């Protein structure tokens, strides 16, 4: 990869503004795994790939907003209606591409999975590349540009079957992750 992964991404957005209805509380990005919150872990992991990292949250997640401000994370506020609208709002706000977008409720056991994903993106002609894990999209994508009104971006999937990617949607997912990491 020319220039290395840290020079490829102009920005990263960690989505952390949902209601957390499946989890039972809106601040699931703040649950601890291995002594740090999911959000802290992701911030650390993605810092290898960009120095321009944003947390995108909403009034649905006041604790996430409070923690982000206290830790002086770059915070973007969105309406909190749905994930797709939130992504578009945040992409429009920062307008720095390529941009990695990932949900804050993801646990990556190893950041090298992101490095491989970024490598795949750099070799793809698509304007949008989405990481698929075990045949399921996780909300992890890299945008080469912001789609215009009514525009559908060219798209490609990166199929990743690496272990140690966990989507913590429910309390059961969280408990399974903690059990797996023992």
C-alpha positions as CSV (number, residue, x, y, z in Angstrom):
1,X,0.0,0.0,0.0
2,X,1.5,3.3,-1.0
3,X,2.1,5.6,2.0
4,X,0.8,3.1,4.5
5,X,-2.6,2.8,6.1
6,X,-2.2,6.0,8.2
7,X,-2.1,8.2,5.1
8,X,-5.0,6.6,3.3
9,X,-7.9,7.6,5.6
10,X,-8.7,11.3,5.9
11,X,-11.2,10.6,8.7
12,X,-12.8,8.0,10.9
13,X,-16.3,8.2,12.4
14,X,-17.3,6.0,15.3
15,X,-21.1,5.8,15.5
16,X,-22.3,6.0,19.1
17,X,-25.7,7.7,19.2
18,X,-28.3,4.9,19.1
19,X,-31.0,4.2,21.7
20,X,-29.5,0.8,22.6
21,X,-33.0,-0.8,22.7
22,X,-31.7,-4.3,22.0
23,X,-28.9,-3.9,24.6
24,X,-31.2,-2.4,27.2
25,X,-29.4,1.0,27.5
26,X,-28.1,3.6,25.1
27,X,-24.5,3.7,26.3
28,X,-23.4,0.3,25.2
29,X,-20.2,1.7,23.7
30,X,-19.2,2.5,27.3
31,X,-19.3,-1.1,28.6
32,X,-15.9,-2.4,29.6
33,X,-14.1,-5.2,28.0
34,X,-10.6,-6.1,29.2
35,X,-10.3,-3.0,31.3
36,X,-11.4,-0.4,28.8
37,X,-14.7,0.6,27.2
38,X,-15.6,-0.4,23.6
39,X,-15.3,3.3,22.6
40,X,-11.8,3.7,24.2
41,X,-10.6,0.6,22.5
42,X,-11.9,1.6,19.1
43,X,-10.4,5.1,19.5
44,X,-7.1,3.6,20.2
45,X,-7.3,1.1,17.4
46,X,-8.4,3.5,14.7
47,X,-5.8,6.1,15.7
48,X,-3.3,4.0,13.8
49,X,-5.1,4.8,10.6
50,X,-6.1,8.4,11.0
51,X,-5.5,11.3,13.3
52,X,-8.9,12.8,12.4
53,X,-11.3,10.7,14.5
54,X,-14.9,11.7,15.4
55,X,-17.5,10.2,17.7
56,X,-21.0,10.6,16.3
57,X,-23.6,10.7,18.9
58,X,-27.1,12.1,19.7
59,X,-29.3,13.1,22.5
60,X,-30.3,9.4,22.7
61,X,-26.9,8.7,24.3
62,X,-26.3,11.5,26.8
63,X,-23.6,9.6,28.7
64,X,-21.7,9.0,25.5
65,X,-21.9,12.7,24.7
66,X,-20.7,13.6,28.3
67,X,-17.8,11.1,28.2
68,X,-16.8,12.2,24.7
69,X,-16.7,15.9,25.8
70,X,-14.8,15.0,29.0
71,X,-12.2,13.0,27.1
72,X,-12.1,15.8,24.5
73,X,-13.0,13.5,21.6
74,X,-14.1,15.3,18.4
75,X,-17.9,15.0,18.8
76,X,-20.5,15.2,16.1
77,X,-24.1,15.4,17.0
78,X,-26.8,13.9,14.8
79,X,-30.6,13.7,15.2
80,X,-30.7,10.2,16.5
81,X,-33.4,8.9,14.1
82,X,-31.6,6.0,12.4
83,X,-28.1,4.7,11.5
84,X,-28.3,5.6,7.8
85,X,-29.4,9.2,8.4
86,X,-26.8,9.5,11.2
87,X,-24.0,8.4,8.9
88,X,-25.0,10.8,6.1
89,X,-25.3,13.7,8.6
90,X,-21.8,13.0,10.0
91,X,-20.2,12.4,6.5
92,X,-21.7,15.7,5.3
93,X,-20.5,17.5,8.4
94,X,-16.8,16.5,8.2
95,X,-16.5,16.0,4.3
96,X,-13.0,14.4,4.5
97,X,-12.6,11.3,2.4
98,X,-11.8,8.5,2.4
99,X,-13.7,8.0,5.6
100,X,-14.0,4.9,7.7
101,X,-17.3,4.6,9.5
102,X,-17.8,2.0,12.2
103,X,-20.3,1.4,15.0
104,X,-19.2,1.9,18.5
105,X,-20.5,-1.4,19.6
106,X,-17.9,-3.4,17.8
107,X,-15.1,-5.3,19.6
108,X,-12.0,-5.9,17.4
109,X,-9.7,-8.4,19.0
110,X,-6.9,-7.2,16.6
111,X,-6.7,-3.9,14.6
112,X,-5.0,-5.8,11.8
113,X,-8.4,-6.7,10.5
114,X,-8.9,-2.9,9.8
115,X,-5.5,-2.8,8.1
116,X,-6.5,-5.7,5.7
117,X,-9.8,-4.0,5.1
118,X,-8.1,-0.7,4.2
119,X,-5.7,-2.6,1.9
120,X,-8.7,-4.1,0.2
121,X,-10.3,-0.6,-0.1
122,X,-7.2,0.9,-1.7
123,X,-7.2,-1.8,-4.4
124,X,-11.0,-1.5,-5.1
125,X,-12.4,1.0,-7.6
126,X,-15.7,1.2,-5.6
127,X,-16.7,4.4,-3.9
128,X,-18.1,2.4,-0.9
129,X,-16.6,-0.8,0.5
130,X,-18.3,-2.6,3.3
131,X,-16.9,-5.2,5.7
132,X,-18.9,-8.4,5.8
133,X,-18.2,-10.8,8.7
134,X,-19.4,-14.3,8.4
135,X,-21.9,-13.2,5.7
136,X,-23.3,-10.3,7.9
137,X,-22.7,-6.6,7.5
138,X,-21.6,-4.9,10.7
139,X,-21.9,-1.3,9.7
140,X,-18.2,-1.0,9.0
141,X,-17.6,0.8,5.7
142,X,-15.2,3.1,3.9
143,X,-16.6,5.9,1.8
144,X,-14.4,7.3,-1.0
145,X,-16.9,10.2,-1.3
146,X,-20.2,11.5,-0.2
147,X,-23.1,10.4,-2.4
148,X,-25.0,13.2,-4.1
149,X,-28.7,13.5,-3.9
150,X,-30.2,10.3,-5.3
151,X,-26.8,8.9,-6.2
152,X,-26.0,5.3,-5.5
153,X,-22.3,4.8,-4.9
154,X,-20.5,1.9,-6.6
155,X,-20.1,-0.7,-3.9
156,X,-18.0,-3.7,-3.1
157,X,-18.0,-6.0,-0.1
158,X,-14.9,-7.2,1.8
159,X,-15.7,-10.7,3.2
160,X,-13.8,-11.0,6.5
161,X,-14.0,-14.3,8.3
162,X,-11.4,-13.4,10.9
163,X,-12.1,-14.4,14.5
164,X,-12.3,-11.8,17.2
165,X,-14.8,-9.4,15.6
166,X,-17.8,-9.1,17.9
167,X,-20.9,-7.0,17.3
168,X,-22.3,-6.2,20.8
169,X,-26.0,-5.6,20.0
170,X,-27.5,-7.3,23.0
171,X,-26.7,-8.1,26.6
172,X,-26.3,-11.7,25.6
173,X,-23.7,-10.7,22.9
174,X,-21.8,-8.8,25.6
175,X,-21.8,-11.7,28.0
176,X,-20.8,-14.1,25.2
177,X,-17.8,-11.8,24.4
178,X,-16.7,-11.7,28.0
179,X,-17.0,-15.4,28.2
180,X,-15.0,-15.9,25.0
181,X,-12.2,-13.6,26.2
182,X,-11.7,-15.4,29.5
